[in-house]
Amino acid sequence: MKNKFVTTIECRMTSTRLPGKVILKFGNLTSLEVLIRRIKKSKFVNHIVLATTTNSTDNVLVDIAKKNKIGFFRGSELDVLGRLSGALKNREEKNVIQLTGDNPFIDPEVIDYMCDNFLKSRVDFLTNNGFMNIKNHFFPLGMDVSIFKRKDIIAISGITNDSEDREHPTLFFYRSGKNKLKIKNMNVLKKWKKSFITRLTLDTKKDYLLLKEIFNHFNKKKKNIYFNLQEIMKFLDANKKIINLNR
């Protein structure tokens, strides 16, 4: 179990900007189902746990988890750190791949790249989100992956009562814990980098319009939901008008 990973997906229906975004449809699949199917292609993703809330509105997400044969845990809507910690307490894996439900097109190859580097770097926390600083966010938005040790997130949940820490589970690593823990932000590989900036995350109606354009392009041609980041960037590079949908 030393190098095994458990994958968590933080997800809820009550998003303030786009409620119910995780069940918006791409073809016949919900956004959450697209995410689950794509990340299962990662060589490091074995067990997946949906970390959702006890709200009755999230019953539909639990049904999706059951349908797709992944685990689930229900906890506080506001205390995301507590919810994540609860989802991990009974797991045996040493390491955690943390994902969120608003990034349906996450590339399994990006996950593998991050996991490989986590094991090689021997750090406590590895991310590609620029430590929430957009200036250091070298990957396209929507490809965010954070990796840490299961024991650390459970320990952090037990020691911090800061409201921001509770809302943003990994914030402690690069704020209060940066002098005690080894942390690292990954740069993007050349094949994934373009001169233009685009949002591949699902946070607004305009984001949905752009993601549907991408999905329809690949799904109509090859019935393919497993297009990778390099293919996405190549498509957008050739169709730059699409980028303006959510600029």
N, C-alpha and C positions, 0 to 999 in steps of 0.2 A: 504493500500500500504506500510505500515511501514516495513514489513519483506519480501517484494516482491523483486525478482531479475530479471534484464534483462541480457541476455547473449550476449556478443559480440564475433565475430570471425574475427580476423585480417587476411586478406588473399589477395594475389595478384599472378599474373602469372609470374612476372619477377624476381623470385628468382635467385640469382647469381650462386649458386652452383648446383641447379637442377631446371631449368626453367620449369614451367608448372607442378610442382610436385603435386599440389592440384587436378589435373584432371587425374593423373595416375590411372589406374584401379585396383580395387580389385574385382574380379569376374565381374559382370555387372555394378558395381557402381564405380563412381569416389571416390577418397580419401575424397574429401569434402563431398560427399553424405554419406559416411560411418560415418564421424564425426558428421554430422547433425543428422542422425538417432540414433546414439548412445547417444548423449547428451540429446536428447528428452526423454530418459528414466529416467533422473534425476528428482526427486520430486521437485526440486527447479527451474528447467529450464522451463520457460513459454514462454516468447517472446525471439526470437533470432534475432540478427541483424548482417548481414555480413558487415564488414567495409572494403571495397575494394577501388580501385583507379578509377580515371577518365580515365585511359588509355583504349584505345579501345580493347587491349588484354584481359582486364578483363570483357568484355561483356559476355563472356562465364560463368563467375562466377555469374554474375547477373541473367543469365538464370537459373542456378542451384538453386539460391536462390528462384526465382519465382516458379520453378517446385516443390520445397520442402516446399513452403508456409512459408518462413521466410522473415523477412525484410532485407533491404539492404541500405547502405549509401555509396556514392562515394565521395572521397576527394583526398588530395595530396598523392602521392606515398612516398615522403620523409618525410613529416610532419605527422608521424603516430599518434602523440599525438593530433594534430588538427583534424585528420580524426576520431579518436576515440571519441573525445569530440563532434564533429559534429554529430556523430551517436547517441549520448546520449542526446543531447540538448532537443529534443521534447518527451523524454520518461517520464513516470510518476513514474516508479519504483525508490525506494530509493537506492538500492544496485546493484552492477554490478559484474557479473562473467565474467572475461576476459580470453578468450581462443585464441589460434592461429591455423591457418589452417594446420600447419605442424605436428599436433598431432592427427591423425585420430583415434587412438585406446584409447583415453582418456576414463577412466572408470567412468560411471555415479555415481558409489558408492564413488569414490574419490571426485567428485564434491559435493555430498551430505555431505561427511565428512567435507569438507572445509567450506561449507555453515553453517552447524550446529555449527562449532567452531567459525565462524565469528560472529554469533548471540550471542553465549554464552560468547565469549571473550570481546565483546564490544570494539573492536579495530577499527582503521580507515582503516587499510590495513593488509590483511592476504594473505600470499603466501606459496607455498611449493617449490619454486625454489631456496631457499638458498640465497635470495637477489643477485642472479646472481653470487654467489660464489660456485663453484662446491664442495668445502669441506663441505658445509652445505646443499647440495642438496641431501636429504635423499630418495626422491622418484626417481624411474627410470625416466630418461630423456624421455619425451613424455607424462608425466602425470602432466604437469605444469598447475596450476590453481592459479589465483590471484583474490582477491575479495576486493572491495573498495566501498566507497560511491560515488554515481553519482555526487553529488555537488562538491566533492573534485577534481575529475579529470577535471571537467569543469573549476574550479577555477585555478588549476595548469596550464592548457592550456593558461589561460589568463595572467599568470605572468612570465612564463619562456621562454626565447628566446635561451637557451642553446641548441646547435645542438644535443647533446647526449640525452637530455631530450625529444626533439622533435622526435627523432628516436626511443627511447625506452620509451614508455608512462609511465611506472610505476617506472622508475629510480629515479624520483624526491622524491618518498615516502621514499626510504631508503638511499638517499644521502642528498639533501638539506632539506628535510622535516622530517628527522628522529628525530629531537629534538623538533618538534612541534606537530607531529602526533604520535599516538600509532600504532606501527607496530609489526608484529609477523610472524615468520617463523615456519611452522608446521613440526613436526617430522612424520616419517612414522610408521604406525601400523605394528606390528609384522607379521601379515598375508601377508603383501605386501613386506616384506623385505627378501632379499636373500644375500648370501655371494658374489655372482657374480654381476658384473656391466654390464648392457646392455642398449643399446640405442633403445628406442621405438618411437623415433621421426623420421620424414621424411625430411631429409636434403640432402642426397646424394643417388646415385644409389645403393650403398651397403646397406643403410638403407632400401631402397625399397625392395631389395632382402630378407632381414630378415623379414620385415613386411609381405611380400607375403607368406613366409613360415608359419608364424603364422596364417594368414588369411586362407590359403588353408587347414591347419590342422583342424581348427574348422568348416570351411564352408563345406568342403567335407564330414565330418562325420555327421554333424547335420544341415547343411544349416543355420548356426548360425553366425550372425555378431555381436552378443551381448555378446561375451565371456568377462569375467572380468579380472582384473589385476592379481588376485590370480591364475586363470586358466592359464593365459599367463606365469606367473613365474614358475608354476608347469611344464608346457610343456617345457620351456627352460631349467629347471633344469634337466629334463630327456633327453634333446637333446642339450647338451652343445656345440656341434660342430656348431650348427646354430648361436650361439652367435658370433663366429669368423667371420661371414659374414660381420659385420660392426664394428668389434673391432678396 
